[in-house]
Amino acid sequence: MNPQLEGIEQIPGTYAFDLRVSNRTLKINRFFWNMIGADWRARFVADEEGTMDAAGLTEEEKALVRARDWLGLVQHGVNFFVLEKFGRVVKKTNLEIYAIMRGESFEEFMKTRLVPDAR
């Protein structure tokens, strides 16, 4: 294990994305990275299951995608920077995703921000 990550499991809500995780979750991270391409996005919108199959996702990963389980995806090892590309495809903003990950409504989440009226 990376010595810089020693004890990280003791910090609630912290999910390290390191080389080990990156290697283990390469297919699903590549699946989300591909959302930058218009053809891949259109393919996903037209056939979610077929696109997930083509990407080689595991059944567990497919279930996380189907459920739009944002926190579960991060806990599984999806890098948020590729996950936000998927968020745009399914019409979710980062702020909406953060609220869902915290188990809050968007309105509840926004009340915790310094600029609660921002969108």
Secondary structure, 3 states (H helix, E strand, C coil): CCHHHCCHHHCCCCCCCCHHHHHHCHHHHHHHHHHHCHHHHHHHHHCHHHHHHHHCCCHHHHHHHHHCCHHHHHHHCCCHHHHHHHHHHCCCCHHHHHHHHHCCCHHHHHCCCCCCCCC
